[in-house]
Amino acid sequence: VRLVESGGGFVHPGGSLRLSCAASGFTFRWYQVSWYRQAPGKERELVAFISSTGLITNYTDAVKDRFIISRDNDKNTADLQMNNLKSEDTAVYYCRAFDNWGQGTQVTVSS
């Protein structure tokens, strides 16, 4: 089982980034996918969730109306579109599926 995140980077407040999680080694379409983040000195928190079919999504209040989670079961990928980024969104972002975690991708939002 392997999950590989990509797309992180540095962005100014108000900017956008799109994270992607590439999955392999399991039947991706059977499993829900979640994005988590961990800021320095803080616990890892759930950011967004998408069901196996993609029909159900949910977001933590802090990112509602700014982030969009999606998936492509043909490509075995799950994306997190992040808009109107704020400094408090700075964290390492992790993809989780099938009880496995990716290595994380750093997102830094700063002026």
N, C-alpha and C positions, 0 to 999 in steps of 0.2 A: 504494500500500500504506500502510495506516495502522493503528497500534496505539495505543490510548489506555487508560492505566491510571487507575484511580480507587479510592477507598476507604481511602487512607492517612490518617494522623492521629496524635494523641497518645493514649497509653493507659498506664495504670499496670501495673506488673508483675503477671502473672497474668491480665491482661485478654485480650480477643480483638478481632481485626479481620478483615474480609473484603475482600480486594483483588479487583478485577475488571479484565479486559483485554478491550476491545472491538476487534474486528478488522474491517477492510474493505479492499476493493481486491484481494483474492485469494481463491482457493477454500480457505477456512479449514479445512474438514474433511479436506483432503488432507495437512495439515502438523502435525507435532508442535509443542507449545508448551512453552516453558520460562519459569520465573521465576528471575531473578537478583536479587542485591542487592549494593549497594556501601556499605560503612560508611566514615566519614571516615578518610582516611589508609590505606585498605586497597584491595586489588584487588577487582574485581567477581567474585562467586562464584556458581556455580549452586546454586540452592536446591531446585528441584523441576522435574520433567519429566513430561509426559503425552503419550502417543502420539496419533496422529491419530484413532484410534477411541475413545480413552479407556480402553482395556483395560489398558494398561501405564503404571504410574507409578513414579517413583523420587524419592528424597529424599536430600539430604545428611544425614549423621549428626546434625548439630546440631539439625535440625528434625523428625527422625523422631518419630512418635507425638504431635506437636503440630500440624503443618501438614497440610492436605489440599488437593491440587490436583484440580480438576475442570474439565470443559468441557461446553458445550452447542453442538453443531454446527449446531443449527437457529437459534440466536441469534447465532452467531459470537462467543462469549465464552468466556473461560477464567478461572476464579476460583482464588484461593488463600485458603483459610480458615486463619487463624492463631490458635491457642489457646495459653493458658498462656504468653503472651509474656514475654520476658526482656529486660533492658536490652541484652544483646548482640545482640538482634534489630534494634536501631535501625540503620536504613540507608535508602537510596533503593532501592526495589524496581522492577525492570524486567521487562516482558514481552517475550519474543522469539519470533518465528515467521517462517518464510519468509525467514530471514536479515535480518529487520528488527527494530528495537527501538522500543519506546515511549519516551515522554519521562521516565517514571519517576514514582513517587509516594512521598512521604516517610512513613516510619513511625518514630515516636519512642516509645520505651518508657522511662518514668522515673517514679520515685516523687516 
